[in-house]
Amino acid sequence: MKPDYKQTVTNWGNFPVVEKEMKSEDSPAKIKEYVRDNHDIIARGNGRCYGDAALSENIFSTKRLNKFISFDRLNGIIECESGVLLSDVLEVIVPQGYFLFVTPGTKFITVGGAIASDVHGKNHHAEGCFSEYVIEFSLMNEKGEILNCSRSENPGKFWATIGGMGLTGIILSAKFKLKNIESSYIRQESIKAENLDEIFKLFDESESWTYNVAWIDCLQKDKNLGRSVMMRGEHAFKHELPKKLQDNPLKLKKISSPSVPFYFPNFVLNRLTVKFFNFLYYSKQKKKDVKNFVHYERFFYPLDIVSDWNRIYGKKGFIQYQLVIPKERGKEGMKKILETIAKSGNGSFLAVLKLFGKDQPEAYNSFPMEGYTLALDFKVNSKLKKLVAQLDHIVEEFGGRIYLTKDSMSKSSLTNYLQNVQNPKFVSMQQKRIHNQ
């Protein structure tokens, strides 16, 4: 079975843009036929990752694998096909008093993508990655065989697939655990930090909180280097909520979603406008410390509130560069990273700092290690490759890693990883990608 046709494909960063074959099926028999007839295949979910890992010669879209299989309300276990979005899962589970144990910064990714990227969230220091709550999944390998994979059944495939970027096969369905909640609200505290020393002290003081994240102004220098706002939170209990929210504490909130209607002209987003945005963001909170209750939508998915926000970067697109530096050298490494960015003039419109806890040894392809992680958005321009090479060098110097799910410009991050995977139908595309960068 051949793919449907060639089409223009890109992911959320709109970089790179490629012409590739894409196929979508919901029948295991037809998927098996497709896999056996084609090489260089990578599964692609909703295209909300920033990197180019799914842009293979032949792309299998999992969008038609979008059905729920079961929901054990008593024990908080859900099973669904791999193309189901986290947003769909939340609509089912939140009214029943459950939430995802781990969620990234967008709810518009697929369950299969969450496993293949082993996504993390604001709570890695406390609750780890998505994979820690995966019970089992079904995987179609390069021969078209369907394997049930868990910690006890086909454990080799289970751990290779987690964080494996689609290189072990196509995830068809998955079963995973959910977290009990009493309300759909988060008890949040926002604290302003004037520099890197202060934000690192806040992270140390906030390790007992389940959720921690900091927005950071990456264009500041000298005494203001690392100026930021920490946001920490806990799932609110019903009795904690203001009375007006206690009548329906598990309510799904419909938030109006304005849209960016067109790609911004290339000149709009520049060093001056990024600097102005950062000034406004830091200044909008007048007090040093603000405590309030916010709906989970605003706490976990603030960017999802604006549809097509990626268009603000223009038609050339943007990359997200995410790195992690070991904890013992975290402040020193982040200082060098931020100084390099400020000197380059490539300001990041959005920069997010988080703390990772201990990594899961079995999940050897997973990105997190115990340390500090920084995610940065950069508009694509002629100077960007030079900056990425400089950042890669610093990350390597400090014994860190970069996140494969968001990478589209680095070479070194993939070389050692691919040595662990022996699967010609799902590997050759990535090897070509490294060669061509």
MOVENLIN-V313140 format. One line per field, one symbol per residue. ss: DSSP state (H for helix, E for strand, C for the rest). phi: phi as a letter, one per 30 degrees, with the letter a starting at -180 (. if undefined). psi: psi as a letter, one per 40 degrees, with the letter a starting at -180 (. if undefined). A space follows every 10 residues. Layout:
ss->???
phi->???
psi->???
This chain:
ss->CCCCEEEEEC CCCCCCCEEE EEEECCCHHH HHHHHHHCCC EEEECCCCCC CCCCCCCEEE ECCCCCCEEE EECCCCEEEE ECCCEHHHHH HHHHHHCEEE CCCCCCCCCE HHHHHHCCCC CCCHHHHCCH HHHEEEEEEE CCCCCEEEEE CCCCHHHHHH HCCCCCCCCE EEEEEEEEEE CCCCEEEEEE EEECCHHHHH HHHHHCCCCC EEEEEECCCC CHHHCCCEEE EEEEECCHHH CCHHHHCCCC CCCCCCCCEC CCCCCCCCCC HHHHHHHHHH HHHCCCCCEE EEEEEHHHHH CCHHHCECHH HHHCCCCEEE EEEEEEHHHH HHHHHHHHHH HHHHCCCCCC EEEEEECCCC CCCCCCCCCC EEEEEEEEEC CCCHHHHHHH HHHHHHHCCC EECCCCCCCC CHHHHHHHCC CCCHHHHHHH HHHHHHC
phi->.dedadbdba cddhadcbcb dbbbbccedd ddddddcbch cbdbdcicdc dcdddddbcc dcdddbcdca bdddcibbba dddddddddd dddddcibbd dbbddbcccd ddddddchdb bdbddcbice ddcddaacbc ddcidccdba dcchdddedd ddidhidckc dcaabbdbcd bcacccdcbc bdbdadeddd dddddcdddd bbabdbddcd bhdceieabd bbabdddedd deedcddbdc ddcdcebdbd daddeeddcb edddddeddd ddddddddbb cacbdeeddc bddddcdhdd dddiddiacc cbbbceedcd ddddeddddd ddddiddcdb bbcbccdddc edddcdddbd lccbcbcbdd adcddddedd deddedecic bcdddcdbbc cddceddddd ccaedccddd ddddddd
psi->hiidiiihhi adefhihihi hhihiehddd ddddddeiif hhihbefeid aedegidhhh hedegfiidi hgddefhihi ieehiddddd ddddeefiih dhhaeiefii ddddddegii aefdddeaid deehdiihhh aeeeihhhha edhfdddddd dheefeeeah hdiihiiihh ieieihhihh hhhdaddddd ddddeedeid hhihhhheei ibeehehihh hiiihhided iideeedgef hhhhhhgiih eihiidedha dddddddddd ddedhdidhh hihiiddddd fddedhifee eeeideaiih hhihhidded dddddddddd ddddegihdh hhhihiaiih ddgeeidiih ahhhhhhhhh adeddddddd dddddddefa iihddeheei dddddddede hggddedddd ddddde.
